[in-house]
Amino acid sequence: MSDFNDLLKIIKLNDAQYDVAKIEKAFVVAEEAHRGQFRMSGEPYVTHPVSVAMILADLGMDTESIVAALLHDVVDA
């Protein structure tokens, strides 16, 4: 969850208008889809989609791009 909080901090620092509720909902869906899955490093699987979303937020991408980043591995779950 701390990674997601870091994402929210980045979003709040940007001047872009974000639909935070939509982003939070996408995170919940991703977290539920990947619950119990771990990377070889032992980290929860959802850390990867959140990291991708953070990169896109740093670049100033829009809500839909951040939501897509959070959900991009859900189809594999």
C-alpha positions, 0 to 999 in steps of 0.5 A, spaced: 500 500 500 505 504 501 507 504 493 500 506 492 500 512 497 507 514 493 503 514 487 497 518 490 503 523 492 505 524 485 498 525 482 497 531 487 504 534 486 502 534 478 498 540 476 494 535 471 486 534 473 486 527 475 480 522 477 483 520 484 476 515 485 477 512 478 485 511 480 483 508 487 478 503 484 483 501 479 488 499 484 483 496 488 481 491 482 489 490 481 490 489 488 484 484 488 486 480 482 493 479 484 492 478 491 497 472 493 501 473 487 508 474 488 514 476 484 521 472 484 523 477 489 518 476 494 514 482 493 507 483 492 505 482 484 501 489 484 508 493 486 509 492 478 503 495 476 503 501 481 511 502 479 508 503 472 503 508 474 508 512 478 512 513 472 506 515 467 504 520 473 511 522 473 510 524 466 504 527 467 500 522 463 492 522 464 487 518 468 486 513 463 493 512 462 494 511 469 488 506 470 491 502 464 498 502 467 494 499 474 490 494 470 495 492 465 497 485 468 490 484 471 488 480 464 494 475 466 491 474 473 
